[in-house]
Amino acid sequence: MNTTKLKEAVIKKLETVIDPETNVDVMRMRLILDLEIDENGKAYYTFRPSSPLCPIAVPLALNTMKAISEVEGISKQTITVMDYAGAEQLSEILNNFLEE
């Protein structure tokens, strides 16, 4: 598996995830950081909402997760939320959701 091409496909897909408050995609807003894809197709990334109390952080995180899951070759993903009120708890909830 070519992890570079897979990462490029994930980035391209993330460019379709639009923040409805700004009409800008999550990549251009730099809400997705540290994106890595391992040789098994597992994506690891950090989601940083635009503010610590961003009212649409959860829907944006869910849309991000959905977009990544739609990329052919992605087997799993792990999301880490940072710089957000309750970031650790939200990371846990989102990752539990991904395991279902």
FENSUL-V957938 format. One record per residue. N is the residue number from 0. RES is the residue in three letters. OMEGA is omega in degrees with one decimal (NA if undefined). D_CENTER is the distance of its C-alpha to the mean C-alpha in Angstrom with 1 decimal. Layout:
n=N res=RES omega=OMEGA d_center=D_CENTER
n=N res=RES omega=OMEGA d_center=D_CENTER
This chain:
n=0 res=MET omega=179.5 d_center=20.9
n=1 res=ASN omega=-175.7 d_center=20.0
n=2 res=THR omega=178.5 d_center=16.8
n=3 res=THR omega=179.2 d_center=17.1
n=4 res=LYS omega=178.5 d_center=17.4
n=5 res=LEU omega=177.9 d_center=14.5
n=6 res=LYS omega=177.4 d_center=12.2
n=7 res=GLU omega=179.2 d_center=13.9
n=8 res=ALA omega=178.2 d_center=13.3
n=9 res=VAL omega=179.3 d_center=9.5
n=10 res=ILE omega=179.0 d_center=9.8
n=11 res=LYS omega=178.7 d_center=12.4
n=12 res=LYS omega=179.5 d_center=10.5
n=13 res=LEU omega=176.7 d_center=7.8
n=14 res=GLU omega=176.7 d_center=11.1
n=15 res=THR omega=178.4 d_center=12.0
n=16 res=VAL omega=-172.7 d_center=9.6
n=17 res=ILE omega=172.2 d_center=12.2
n=18 res=ASP omega=-175.8 d_center=12.7
n=19 res=PRO omega=178.7 d_center=16.0
n=20 res=GLU omega=-176.5 d_center=17.6
n=21 res=THR omega=-174.4 d_center=17.6
n=22 res=ASN omega=178.5 d_center=17.2
n=23 res=VAL omega=-178.1 d_center=15.0
n=24 res=ASP omega=-174.6 d_center=11.8
n=25 res=VAL omega=178.1 d_center=8.6
n=26 res=MET omega=179.0 d_center=9.6
n=27 res=ARG omega=177.6 d_center=13.1
n=28 res=MET omega=-178.7 d_center=12.5
n=29 res=ARG omega=176.2 d_center=10.9
n=30 res=LEU omega=177.9 d_center=8.2
n=31 res=ILE omega=-177.7 d_center=5.9
n=32 res=LEU omega=170.5 d_center=8.5
n=33 res=ASP omega=179.7 d_center=10.1
n=34 res=LEU omega=177.1 d_center=8.3
n=35 res=GLU omega=176.1 d_center=11.0
n=36 res=ILE omega=179.2 d_center=12.2
n=37 res=ASP omega=-175.6 d_center=15.3
n=38 res=GLU omega=177.3 d_center=18.4
n=39 res=ASN omega=179.0 d_center=17.7
n=40 res=GLY omega=177.9 d_center=14.6
n=41 res=LYS omega=179.5 d_center=12.2
n=42 res=ALA omega=175.1 d_center=8.9
n=43 res=TYR omega=-179.8 d_center=8.3
n=44 res=TYR omega=176.9 d_center=6.1
n=45 res=THR omega=175.8 d_center=6.7
n=46 res=PHE omega=179.2 d_center=5.6
n=47 res=ARG omega=178.4 d_center=9.1
n=48 res=PRO omega=-175.4 d_center=10.5
n=49 res=SER omega=175.0 d_center=13.5
n=50 res=SER omega=-179.0 d_center=15.9
n=51 res=PRO omega=179.9 d_center=16.7
n=52 res=LEU omega=-178.3 d_center=17.8
n=53 res=CYS omega=-176.5 d_center=15.5
n=54 res=PRO omega=-179.2 d_center=16.7
n=55 res=ILE omega=-178.7 d_center=13.8
n=56 res=ALA omega=-177.2 d_center=11.0
n=57 res=VAL omega=177.6 d_center=10.9
n=58 res=PRO omega=177.8 d_center=11.1
n=59 res=LEU omega=177.5 d_center=8.4
n=60 res=ALA omega=179.3 d_center=6.0
n=61 res=LEU omega=177.8 d_center=7.9
n=62 res=ASN omega=176.8 d_center=7.9
n=63 res=THR omega=179.7 d_center=4.3
n=64 res=MET omega=179.9 d_center=5.2
n=65 res=LYS omega=-179.5 d_center=8.4
n=66 res=ALA omega=-179.7 d_center=8.1
n=67 res=ILE omega=-179.0 d_center=6.9
n=68 res=SER omega=-179.7 d_center=9.7
n=69 res=GLU omega=-179.7 d_center=12.0
n=70 res=VAL omega=179.3 d_center=12.3
n=71 res=GLU omega=-179.1 d_center=15.6
n=72 res=GLY omega=176.5 d_center=15.8
n=73 res=ILE omega=-177.0 d_center=12.6
n=74 res=SER omega=-177.6 d_center=14.2
n=75 res=LYS omega=174.7 d_center=11.8
n=76 res=GLN omega=175.1 d_center=8.6
n=77 res=THR omega=-179.9 d_center=8.4
n=78 res=ILE omega=174.0 d_center=6.2
n=79 res=THR omega=178.7 d_center=8.5
n=80 res=VAL omega=178.8 d_center=9.1
n=81 res=MET omega=176.9 d_center=11.8
n=82 res=ASP omega=-179.6 d_center=14.4
n=83 res=TYR omega=177.3 d_center=14.4
n=84 res=ALA omega=-178.5 d_center=17.4
n=85 res=GLY omega=-175.7 d_center=16.9
n=86 res=ALA omega=-177.9 d_center=13.8
n=87 res=GLU omega=179.9 d_center=15.1
n=88 res=GLN omega=179.3 d_center=16.0
n=89 res=LEU omega=176.7 d_center=12.8
n=90 res=SER omega=-179.5 d_center=11.0
n=91 res=GLU omega=-179.7 d_center=13.9
n=92 res=ILE omega=-178.5 d_center=13.9
n=93 res=LEU omega=-179.9 d_center=10.3
n=94 res=ASN omega=174.1 d_center=11.1
n=95 res=ASN omega=177.8 d_center=14.5
n=96 res=PHE omega=-179.7 d_center=13.3
n=97 res=LEU omega=-178.0 d_center=11.5
n=98 res=GLU omega=-178.4 d_center=14.9
n=99 res=GLU omega=NA d_center=17.0
